[in-house]
Amino acid sequence: MVVRRAKAYSKRQITSNTRRSKIKSKNYIKAVPNQKVTKFNMGDVRSFNKGVYKNFITIYSLMTLQIRDMALESARQYLNNQLTRLLTNDYYLACKPYPHQVMRENKTFSGGSKGERVQSGMAHSFGTTMGRSAVVKAGNPVFIIGFSDKKHIPAIRELCRSASAKLPCKTQVIYEEVK
């Protein structure tokens, strides 16, 4: 199965009526696709809850857009693997946006006369579900990394820069120290 590129979907307007309703007659979609993001909090979560980590690097989105769950999962896996190699288990990684939005596609066939035999036109134009996405507003965090040793700041900044290439938006990496 081939995944369509992110630019095929509107980055400005979020499609309404994409969540599944408990009332069957008000459903616009038949089924919700599975979640691709498997974990949202990684690393040493207990130390983070105790307040051990004082240094944080956050990846912020500079655009309001939808980020597919596959892009979030790809960036999450990359960051988690690289942080495990660099810091063993002395870090905390959080993926902030949750992919609630269900993306739909009304497939059409082009070329020849095959189209009119398969398509239903606008009679049932809600489309079929094909994935999930998270709505991210400009200035909201996408990933938060917590760690204890300051000497790792340049390496983690470089990791964040390379992980943000997997996201479909312009990002900003900011270092914060909590006292």
Secondary structure by P-SEA (a helix, b strand, c coil): ccccccccccccccccccccccccccccccccccccccccccccaaaaaaccccbbbbbbbcccccccaaaaaaaaaaaaaaaaaaccccbbbbbcccccbbbbbbccccccccccccccccccccccccbbbbbbccccccbbbbbccccaaaaaaaaaaaaaccccbbbbbbbbbcc
